[in-house]
Amino acid sequence: MSRKYTGPEKVAIFLMALGEEAAAKILGQMEDREIQTVGNYMSALADVDMTVLDQVTKEFYTAIESGTGGLGIPGLDFLK
């Protein structure tokens, strides 16, 4: 990644990569404040480079494989 993204930015990027239906399922398990924060980042990060999407997705799967997932949603602890 060309710059370091914050946890909420990574969540936004990851949800954009997932697509609307899968993202809605994850957002449905989050608190209103978290949804608003992530939504704000999704709007701000509308034009994310494909290499960044790929890197964030790989980071997510690495976290799942290593068992470091969390945040109440399996696998999203890496996004802190």
CORKAGI-V697146 format. One record per helix or strand. SS is the DSSP state (2 for helix, 1 for strand). FROM is the first residue (numbers start at 1). TO is the last residue. If there is no record, write none. Layout:
ss:SS from:FROM to:TO
ss:SS from:FROM to:TO
This chain:
ss:2 from:7 to:18
ss:2 from:20 to:27
ss:2 from:32 to:44
ss:2 from:50 to:66
ss:1 from:70 to:70
ss:1 from:73 to:73
ss:2 from:77 to:79
